[in-house]
Amino acid sequence: MKNNQIKWFALGMISIVILIVGGYFIWKTITPGSVHFYIEGPKEVRAGETQKIKLICENNTRLVLSNSQIKIQLPTNAYDLDFNKSPIIILGDIASKERIEKEIEVRFFGLAGDKLKVISTFEYKPQGFTSMFTKDQAFDVLINGSVVAININNPNQVLPESSFDTTINWNNQSKQDFENLVIKVNYPAEYNFESSDQESIRTNNEFDLGFVRQLEQGAIKLTGTMNSQGGENKKFEVLMGIDLKDKKEFLMIGKAESVVSLVSNPLNLSVLVNESSVYSASLGETLNVLVHYKNNYGVPLNNMVLKVVFDGEYFDYKKLQPNKGYFTYGNKTITWNEVQIPTFASLNPGQEGDLVFTIPITEKYNIKTYSDKNLKLGISATLESLTPPQGLDINSKIKTTSSALIKLNADLALDVTGYFNDNKTTISNCGMLPLKVGQATCLTIHMKIKNYANDVNNVVITTDLPYYANYTNKYSTSYSNADFTFDTFSKKLIWKLDNLPANSGVITKPYELIFQVEVTPTSAEANQQIAIINKTTVSAVDAFTQNNISKVYNELMSNKIYDATINASYSRVQE
């Protein structure tokens, strides 16, 4: 028994020795130092440039390396032309002492100074092993420029509110083509884009160059103004890159900046309408327009031109009084130059002046839809010197603008009619026509109100009755929240409406009040046409202009009683 134990112990020790020795020789065969993995690539590249990256695998072991593959992790702004950013190179079996080289083409993007890291992993499984072995490699690439040169040209100085040009030049200096090349412009917050010689793809600041061939060049011209005060510097930033729309990525190729200096405008200009820059006007009203100008510069400003432009359909151009100016109906513009204003030939330092003219508002509105409301008119003026003055380094004309806003008040229209034989209401009338002295006759009065252009609130319609007429306490209305009252002492009738929407009675059915009065003429009214109701006043508050609106309507006379069964002779009171 003891001998058997010794025997088994000895066999165990021998087995351990064999395993240790075998493991040693296997370790020597596949030691990590005997499998090599390298990456060879450029240390510096230009943005947009395509470079080759070489991947080298060496099997210096005595075993076959099976299931071999290389995984490459590219930085966000690098793009593999073959593998679409997630390259996996399948190598399969690598024989003992075999060396394998692979190349991929990568296009790098970014701005000068950016460092990009390329990470790669070599995976393999030695013959006879069940687990995978890996080797990692990485290298850094520095972006030292761009293959597409880009710059932005602005004038050194610009005037607030004066148009100036910005030119973006680009040049593909490489021998490779680009697809989906896009230029993005980051404007200063105060910049107002006006136009460009190339259509933008979105929001006037992105321009699609499309397919750009090798060594191709071009330019984009922008025109705009700066809405800011003088004495400030404003920065323009231009970005160029590849727009991968399907991936929602923008791969940067280049960047350019330009700073413009805003100088104070030597011209001062203002526009007032009836002494206000924001004025509320009613239909038929005549506007008195004053344009004030002044040269705030230290030298004369020559060849001055002043233009006033009207915006809106409710100016009565036929009655315009342009005060020596030349009016062009096609573009609704009055123009003054040195012919009309001799001082415009050379406006001296500190010299100023006024131009005054008048233009009426039309007599009625042209309402076509319910949304024709809150109507506005504009009067804008532009003053410019066609000859740049000395001392300013600008490439644009000296120009300034000013404007005035006219808000149009609502227009209320009240239609008042009277009936004897009234089949439009359930209120029954009494008596007879023609009216007779001492005899009572009942008539129904219809009031229909129309509201043009703006919502109005606190509508009050007021009338009163002659001494020979009385209210019978009978009425009806189409407005559910109507408040209708009668004061027996003053004989005053008041119809109140909380609000009246714009274009009620114009696009929609008008609100209507029907009430009955009893008329008993005296001998003093014999052989006369008499008033059934006295003058009517309509008042309201305009919700858009906040103005109080008021109109007065004449008496409803006996000759205005609408009845197909009576004739004109019935309009006079009979004895």
C-alpha positions, 0 to 999 in steps of 0.5 A: 500500500505504501509502495503504491502511494509512493508510485502515484506520487512519483507519477504525479511529480513527473506529470507536473514537470512535463506540464511545466516544461511543455508550457515553457516551450509553448510560451517560448513558441507564442511569446508576445514578442514573437507576434508583432503589429505595427501601424505606419501613417503620417504624423501631420496632414492637411484637413480634407487630405486623404492619406494611406495608413499601413497595417503590418502583422508578423507571425514569428511563432511556429504556430498558425494564427487563426481567426486573425483580424484588425479593428481600427477605431478612427476619430470622429473627424476622420473618414475611412473611404472603404470601411465607413468609419468602422473598419474591420480587416479580416486576415484569416490564418497567418502562417508561421513566419508570415508577414501581412501588410494592409493599407487603408485610405483615410481622409482627415478633417478638422482645424489647424492644431487639432490632434487626432488619435487612430487606435487599432487592435490586432486579434488572433488565436494561436493554433491549439488555443481556445482564447483570443490574443490581442495587440493594441497600437495607436498614433497621433495625427496633427492637422497642420492646415487645409487642402481647401484655402478659404478667406473672407473679405470685408471692408475695413469700415462700414456704416450702420444701416448701410449696405456693404459686400462680403466676399468668401473666396475658396480654392481647392488646392488638392488633386482630389474631388469633394462631394457635399462641400458646404460653407456655413457663415456665422454672422454677428447678431446685428447683421441683416442679410439682404442678398447673395449671388448664390442661393442658400440651402437654409436660413441664408447662412449655409451655401452648398458648393456641391461637387468640387473638382480638384484645383477648382476655386470660387467665391460667394458674394453676400450683401447686408447691413449692420444694425448697430451703433458706431464705434464697435467691432463685429466678427464674421466667421466662415466654416467649410466642411463636408455635410454628411446629411445622412449621418447628421455630421459636419466634417470641418475642412477650414475656418476663416474670420473677419472683423469689421469696424462700425463707424458713426454715420455722418448723416442724421435722418428722422421721419415724423407723421403728424409729429409722431414716429408711430401714429394712429390714423383714421380713414380720410385723414390727411397725414402731415409728413416731416423729414428732417436731415442733418450733416454731422460730419466735419466735411461737406457731403456731396450729391445728396439724394433723398427718397421716401417710399410708401408701403400700404394700399390705403394711401390716397396717392392721387391727392399726394402733395410731394413738395417739389419731389418727383413721385414715381407711382410704380414704386410709390417713391418720392425723390429729391436731389440737388435739382429740387433741393439746391443744398443737396449738391453740397451739404455743409458740416452741421447743415440741416433741413426739413422736407414737409409733404402731405398725403391722405388716407383713403376714404374706405377699407377694402376688406376681403377676408376675416383676417384683414385686420390690424392694418398698418402703413409705412413711410420710410426715408433713405438719404445718401451721398453718392460721393464718398467723403474724405476721411472714411475708409469705406467701400459703400455709399454714405447712407442712412434710413428712418421710418414711421409707422401708421396704424389704421383705426377701426371704422364703425358703420351704423345703418339705421332704418325704420319700418311700419309694415315690418315683416322682419321682426315679431314686433307688431306696429300700430296706427297708420301712415301717413303720420297725423297730428294727435294720432299715435303710430308705432314704428320699428327701428333697425340698427345694424353695426359694421366694424372694419379692420380691428377688434373694438371693445366697450361699444356704446350706441346712444340716441334719444327720442323727440318729445313727441316720441316714446319707447314702447319697451319692445326690442330684440337683438342678435347679440347675446350679451347686449345691454339695452336701456332707456331713460324715461326722463332724458328719453335716451336709448343706450345699446352696449356691446362688450366687444365687436370682432374685426370685420363683423358685418363685413365678412360676417352677419352684422349685429342688429338691434330692433326696438319700437317707438310710438310717434304722436305728432303735435300741431307744431309738426304739421305738414313737416318731415319729422325726426323719428329718432334724434342723432345717434352716436357710436363710440368704442375703444380700438383694441389695436391702436388703443384709440377712442373711436366716435362717430355721429349719425344724423336723425332718422327722418320720416322720409326714411321710413322704408315701406313698400306699401307707402309713397313719398307723400306719406313722409309729411305729418298730416293735420 
